[in-house]
């Protein structure tokens, strides 16, 4: 493909994507395909001869698009948002076009230095303490990881390394390999699955401590668990606090967990993957009170900010800790001796290679501006509150817990089975997509404002579909036997067990 063909191909793709976004409401949010559908449509072998780009566009429309779940549909209300914007797409194009691998400063100075600048911009916008920024006098700083899952695992591995070094300092003969099985990590039973997975990947026992009735991990619960483990000869090493849990967007109290970790000299990692973006609005910063206790923080710019995946912003209070844990030297990498103000990011992550991800963060922050980003967050929160108001106006439904950020959890008052039936029926019809959660052992449906395209009319449409399906279920219920309470109780127990 020559430059002229590239221009033609690129223009066609840009037009295709612009049309896709503009007309996304015309598509069902979920695809109507069966597993293995694509294998039946595409050849088993790669093409022997070059193909024209127009054939690729045709196959994309005919074969790929039918199998897409439309995450940016205004009727996509599952999980949490995934960022997207024209500004971010352009940033990605620039990154892909330059195609640098910025593992060190010399590998591409602009790649490293723009990441330092944009991470400082974002940290200041969120109101993080200066000690976490690269522009401070201390060793703190930010780095873009691929996901919050990576950031959590990085934090665990750094905490493990730091704990072993600390104990070996007091006991030089200590065998680190014999010591590692004694290390323990702690988090809430409301944590994201990636936190538990970090324990598996990092070979560290991860205790999922019971949250309170509002889904928050309390300081006395953590302190008691640490005391129990010390009595058994185990060593507390790592704590993950949640600012916005996946299930109900609950916020762990850092003013309780922080002092416990500080006194025990245990690494405190704060997972604010979704809700952390709201801290750019001053009215929500009280939710990260005492963030100074944290050793590391992660906020997914690719979730609630209009930045395309992957762009997970992680800050550490002491960059030397992460460098000591991940520093592996080779003569071909020894291109310069940098100080902490110009980091070699290969020491701040698990892979060696890294993409120029800061370009899309840079383009988004410049195109939107701080006020535009705040407006995006506030608008989505107001849309969630509008949905909650609609639900509460129907006496068949109950909203619980209280809506938080862009999330509303709701259920039918007549029980778990009928609520599950409502969600199943809606999913089958593919017009609105939501997923389930649990609150105080009850089955709830999670409704999240996800797409940046969502308007009040879109929320009204989604609610109309939910209400219509409820009408159908209740009409059918009139002609069937009343729901057996025991079945509700069994389902509630199953939900409770799964949440543990």
WOZIUR-V246913 format. One record per helix or strand of 3 or more residues. SS is the DSSP state (A for helix, B for strand). FROM is the first residue (numbers start at 1). TO is the last residue. If there is no record, write none. Layout:
# WOZIUR-V246913
ss={SS	SS}
from={FROM	FROM}
to={TO	TO}
This chain:
# WOZIUR-V246913
ss={A	A	A	A	A	A	A	B	A	A	B	A	B	A	B	A	B	A	A	A	B	B	A	A	A	A	B	B	A	B	B	A	A}
from={3	24	37	53	86	109	130	141	148	176	183	193	205	219	235	254	267	275	282	291	296	312	319	331	345	358	397	407	416	435	442	456	485}
to={22	26	41	67	98	126	132	145	170	180	188	201	209	231	243	264	271	280	288	293	300	316	326	333	348	392	399	412	429	439	448	477	499}
